[in-house]
């Protein structure tokens, strides 16, 4: 959505950004409190494709073969 976009009042949004303080992305409506949900990139992408939050089975099926926890620190020091 970018930094300046807003969802409709009372919507629920899912994002990878940790800057989801109340009212930043979605405001409350008269009927429903707006919600900003923090999720991993794979969950957000799959949710966008499906148009809803995936079930655990759908998530597991979608990430088969992707090593989501593989991390290797840089071989060189980042400081000089």
Buried (B, 14 or more C-beta within 10 A) or exposed (E): EEEEEBBEBBBEBBBEEEEBEEEEBBBEEEEEEBBBEEBEEBBBBBBEEEEEBBEEEBBEEBBEEEEEEEEEEEEEEEEE
